[in-house]
Amino acid sequence: MSTPDLDHLLATSTARSPHRCCFLLHVRPEKLPEYVAAHQEVWEEMREALTAAGWRNYSLFLRPEDGMVVGYFEAEDVDAAQDAISRAGISPRWEAAMREYFVPGGGEKQILPQYFHLA
């Protein structure tokens, strides 16, 4: 739950970074084994597109009990990197292949605001 004070604190935090992005996704629990298996063999074309779009240190973490996925990546410019991957020709095919794994509405990245960073 957000409040004006919290929104202001998150928007003005000096820890915010244009170089780091953390997000949530929600996978259907009954599809977790297949979802994890699909990520053991990410298509080479998708890997290349992510790299070309500027994504670095991209990691996914899973909370198996409910299918919550935490994603993290770094880029010189996170917004530009997200825009670049969305325009990559492989993205619609990858998104279509992954769609079956997510709970309704759970396949949309929920970007988390950064408010602390220890360098």
C-alpha positions in Angstrom: 0.0 0.0 0.0 1.4 3.3 -1.1 1.0 6.7 0.6 2.0 10.2 -0.7 4.8 10.3 1.9 6.1 6.9 0.9 5.8 7.7 -2.8 7.8 10.8 -2.3 10.5 9.0 -0.3 10.9 6.3 -2.9 10.9 8.8 -5.8 13.6 11.0 -4.2 15.8 8.4 -2.6 19.5 9.0 -3.4 19.9 5.2 -3.7 17.8 5.1 -6.9 19.9 4.0 -9.8 19.4 4.1 -13.6 21.8 1.1 -13.6 19.9 -1.5 -11.6 16.4 -3.0 -11.9 14.6 -5.5 -9.7 11.2 -6.9 -10.6 8.6 -9.5 -9.6 6.8 -12.1 -11.7 4.3 -14.7 -10.5 4.5 -18.2 -11.9 1.6 -20.7 -11.6 2.8 -23.2 -8.9 1.8 -26.3 -10.9 4.0 -25.0 -13.8 7.1 -24.3 -11.7 9.1 -27.4 -12.8 8.5 -26.6 -16.5 9.2 -22.9 -16.1 12.5 -23.6 -14.3 13.5 -26.2 -16.9 12.8 -23.7 -19.7 15.2 -21.3 -18.1 17.9 -24.0 -18.1 17.9 -23.8 -21.9 17.1 -20.2 -22.8 17.2 -19.8 -26.5 20.6 -18.6 -27.8 18.9 -15.9 -29.8 17.2 -14.6 -26.7 20.5 -14.6 -24.8 22.1 -12.6 -27.6 19.2 -10.1 -27.7 19.4 -9.5 -24.0 23.2 -8.9 -24.3 22.7 -6.6 -27.3 20.0 -4.7 -25.4 22.5 -4.0 -22.7 21.3 -6.4 -20.0 24.1 -7.5 -17.6 24.1 -9.6 -14.5 20.6 -10.8 -15.2 19.4 -13.2 -12.6 16.1 -14.8 -11.6 15.3 -16.0 -8.1 12.4 -18.2 -7.1 10.3 -18.6 -4.0 8.9 -22.2 -4.8 6.1 -22.2 -2.2 4.1 -19.7 -4.2 5.8 -19.2 -7.5 7.1 -15.7 -6.8 10.0 -14.8 -9.1 12.4 -12.0 -8.4 14.4 -10.8 -11.3 17.4 -8.5 -11.3 19.6 -7.0 -14.0 22.0 -4.1 -14.5 22.5 -1.9 -17.5 24.1 1.4 -18.4 20.5 2.7 -18.7 17.8 0.4 -17.4 14.9 2.1 -19.2 16.8 2.0 -22.6 17.7 -1.6 -22.0 14.1 -2.6 -21.3 13.0 -0.6 -24.4 15.6 -2.3 -26.5 14.6 -5.8 -25.5 10.9 -5.1 -26.1 11.8 -4.1 -29.7 14.0 -7.2 -30.3 12.5 -9.5 -32.8 12.8 -12.6 -30.5 10.9 -11.0 -27.6 7.3 -11.6 -28.8 8.2 -15.3 -29.4 9.8 -15.7 -26.0 7.0 -13.9 -24.3 4.4 -16.1 -26.1 6.3 -19.2 -25.0 6.5 -18.1 -21.4 2.9 -16.8 -21.1 1.5 -20.3 -20.1 3.6 -20.3 -17.0 2.3 -17.1 -15.4 -0.8 -16.6 -13.2 -3.2 -14.2 -14.8 -1.6 -10.8 -14.7 1.5 -12.4 -13.2 3.6 -12.2 -16.4 3.7 -8.4 -16.3 6.9 -7.2 -14.6 6.2 -5.3 -11.4 9.2 -3.0 -11.1 10.3 -2.5 -7.5 11.6 0.9 -6.4 15.2 0.9 -5.0 15.6 2.8 -1.8 18.9 1.5 -0.4 22.2 0.4 -1.8 25.5 -0.5 0.0 28.3 -0.1 -2.5 
